[in-house]
Amino acid sequence: MEPLSETTSISEQTYRLEFTGSASEYFRIWIINVFLTVVTLGIYNAWAKVRTRRYFYAHTTLDGHAFDYLANPVAILKGNLIVAAGLILFVVSQQFVPELNGVVVLGFYAVMPYLIYKSLRFRAHNSAYRNIRMHFHGSVRESYRIYFWWSLLIPFTLGLIFPYIVYRKKKYVFDHIAYGTTRSRFNGTPGAFYYIYLAVFGLSILGIAITVALSGMLSSILGESGPETPTVIMTLVALVYLGIIFIAALIQQYIYTQSSNYGWNHSTLGHVRFHSSLKTWPLVGIRMTNLLAIICSLGLLIPWARIRRTRYILDHLHLIVTGDLDHFTADQGTDDHALGDVSADFFDIEVGL
């Protein structure tokens, strides 16, 4: 694929990611994954995860070359078994020794930074492009500083430190990724994240005020037609609930688009710069319609929803390259087992780019 354009100098070229996956293809993979995971009581989940990631990687291309996901399902299965053992321990303690619940939760909180570190190393090590692996060079110490110690300060600072922690999390990821021997660099500042969360606070107040006002107006209008009935009450509850879902989607997608754009646009990888141009409202529309489609289809449109969102995100990420993409050299990384990666997915810890 030829570069899209040349910008600012003859040697600077812009490349875009292309996602060629289709909902029908992914549906076949997804439905088989669900069936086999259920009939094997979760054992097949490791193979399902690898098949899914390989599909999305293989259908993401840059300059005509696809990405590769190289993880071994057996390694992920071992991580799954360890995670399952931890979950069983929590359930057993809750049922028979409830006074140990706090200890188990604190134990998970204490080990979480290590799992995040391992997740980033595992995911990067098993991602490749043009037969060159990626690596993650962050340290366990820094992971504990960000995800454990500084997080403890959130209640003592009345939440004012939270945007700074988000900034450090982004820096931890974007500043330690490497492609072969080439390290990435992040030049962002904390102030941008304080602006994002200040805007989120304003959006929250405005959204709540609008929802309350509309609910009051509708209640008055319906009340004028007669005494409130169960149908009227259910209608009001449904509208309030939909308003809350919409506000939550708006806030979530605003945070995602602004922080992702800032993270990519202030990162470099050798002679490569990135440009992300995600917009909040299109992603809100995608989220709300995806949710409606999944509910109406009883979950069968989950593959369509995931393909749709992935295509939008990748279509809005470009690489601005000085020279070409052939200047990277591979280095040999060490293997990492999958415990961290599986634990992050299992507990829905947001650690990826």
C-alpha positions, 0 to 999 in steps of 0.5 A: 500500500502506498503512503497516503500523503507526504507532509511538511517534507519530501521524506515525511510520509503518512501511513494509516492502519487498515482493518479488514475484519468482517462481522460475518467472519468474526461471528463464526469464530466467536460462536465456536469460541463461546460453545467450546468454552461452555462445554469445556467448563472454561478450559477452552477460553485460552484458545478462544482468546488466542484465536480472537486476538490472532483474527484482529491482529491478522486483519490489521495492516500497516503499509500492506503488512499484517500484525501477528499475535504469537501467544501460546494458548497453553501458557494462557491456560496455566494463567487461567487456572491460577486465576481460577484458584484465586477466585475459588479462594475468595468464594470459599472465604466469603462462604465459610470464613467471611472475616478473611474477605478483607484479607483476600481483597487486600491481597489482590490489591497488593498483587495487582501492580505486578499483574499489570506489569506482567500483562504489559510484558506478555502482551507486548512480547507476543505482538509482532509486525514484519517478524519483529516483536514488541517489548515492554521495558517498564519496571515492577517498582514503577508499577507499584508506585503508580498502581499501589502507593499513589492510589492510596493517596486518592481519598487523602487528596479528595481525589485531586491526585487522580488525574495525575495518576491517570497521566502516570499510567499513560506515561508508564505504557507509552514511555516503555513500549519498544518495537525491536530495539527502538524505544517509544517516548511520551512527552505529555504533561499532567495538566492535560489530564486535569483539563480532561477530568475538569471537563468530565466534572462539568459534563456530569453536573450538566447531564444530571441537571438535564436528566432531572429537569426533563424527568420533572417536566415529563412528570408534570405533563403526565400528571396533568392527564390524571393520577399517576399509574404504574405505566406512568411510573415505569415510563419515568423510571425508564427515561431516567435510566436511559438518561443515566446510561447516556450520560455514562456513555458520554463521560466514558467515551469523552475520557477515552477519546481525549486521553487516547488522542493525547497519549498517541499524539504526544508519543514517538517511536524512533522516527515515527510520530502518531496522530489519533483523531477520535471524536467523542460523539461518533463513539457515543453513537457507536456505544449506544447503538451497539448496546441496543443491538446486543440487547435486541439480538440477545447477544448475537450481535456482539461480534458486529459491535466489536468489529464496528468499534474496532474499525472506527478506532483504527481508521482514526490512527495514523503514523507519520514517518520520516523516511520509511518503516524499514529502519527498525531492527529486531532484538531478542526478548525474554519469554513471559508466562501469561498470568499477568495477561490473563489476570488483567483480562479476567478482572477487566484491568485497563492496561493496554494502549 
